[in-house]
Amino acid sequence: MREELIISGRNIKNLDPHLHMWHWQIPLYLFLGGLAAGILFFAAFVAIRKNGEKFPVSLKITPMIAPFALVIGLGALMLDLKHPLFSWQLYTTFRIESPMSWGAWTLMLVTPLSIVWVASYLKEIFPKIWTKNNFINKIFKIFFKEANGEVNWEWKYKFLYKFEQFVIKFRQPVAWIMLVSSIILGVYTGILLSAFNARPLWNTSILGPLFLTSGLSTAAAVNIIFAKTKEERMLYSRIDIVLIIIELFLIIHMFMGFLAGSEIKIIAAQMFLGGEFTIPFWVLVVGLGLVVPLILESLELKGFHIPAIIPAVLVLIGGILFRFIMVDAGQLIRYLY
């Protein structure tokens, strides 16, 4: 016969505190949200600086990725929700102390704003609509007029034409709104985790700016991949170098804070300093995802021939692995109170 003295109920499985495992949906949502935020930030910044002619890709082309990234990210989030049919309630109330409320309302602003931004440049990006009789063409016929069996860019409905002209006329104010909201979205992807006070690894104010910087870095990498001119590619290489240095500083500062904190914070840091996440984090995320791209982009700026796609892809891989590792590791340790 085995006797146990139970002084609390915390040894009962799933009782205190218990976080149901977050799987691939949440880190994917955080990655795509940060990527979209960074892409929209650079598009808005170029528009505000009126450098669209010099940097057309970051102004018009890569923003087309943002709506898809946001929709796919929200779809992944919906798959993770226990009661997805009730998620609409997030958009009927606002609680200033709730990160989820801030995130829901920011996404409700950013998502349609990204679609409107892209739509306002479609006529410049695609002078002609693809007229092949397919599903996409049938959708275009709903909104645009048809002449001689071909769909053109003339709106069927007058209010859509007026709205388009309004957006084009006030692109500068729209860009400012998009700039601010994209920063909020990028920070929110980190605050969503740091708001979990019961999770020592996540409970740090560094995560907000760290996730924002990482999102901007991945967006800069996307702009490097799609850049058509050397000037635009070099600009975002320089920007990415600065962002990677900031990201490395924030990561080091985060672990310094853990090691100077309470015992449970030190235990959380030890998972990355000799523990099970040491190799995945320092080799894959920091090494291949940050340090190697930093070296390659620096060499490119010095005149060495480096295929631009290599450091850019490494940054993207490092960005998504960083979120997967942080989400997984944060669920494995709790405060022992």
Summary of the structure (lengths in Angstrom):
residues: 337
radius of gyration: 22.9
end to end distance: 29.6
largest distance: 89.4
contacts: 1055
relative contact order: 0.12
helix: 69%
strand: 3%
